[in-house]
Amino acid sequence: PVLKEDPKYKKYFKMIKMGLPKDAAKHAMNRDGIEDDSILELDPEKSLKSQQAPKREDSGPVLKEDPKYKKYFKMIKMGLPKDAAKHAMNRDGIEDDSILELDPEKSLKSQQAPKREDSGPVLKEDP
């Protein structure tokens, strides 16, 4: 069903339609035990399923257990500044220190954006 007709969210979209601020509807969602109040930012005329990004397969070890990055997450856990761990990564030849900004409880593959297909060379504009 479309979001505004979905039994789980219907009440909150009606609150907004009646003129209540979105924050009031979000508060009501949280009060009712619905954690993800970002639903109200979606198009109420489309279904939830059609607006959700496809879930990527979470394969591989979680980052904090990944043999390549385990050492650096442990450094942070032990109280070292994140910059010190980033410096150690660079020293060890790992150039992408933005890994430390990701969720250590999820795998690297599940947090990386899917690679886009290369559609060929960039074409210049016609003068």
Secondary structure, 3 states (H helix, E strand, C coil): CEHHHCCCCHHHHHHHHCCCCHHHHHHHHHHCCCCCHHHHHCCCCCEHHHHCCCCCCCCCCEHHHCCCCHHHHHHHHCCCCHHHHHHHHHHCCCCCHHHHHCCCCCEHHHHCCCCCCCCCCCCCCCC
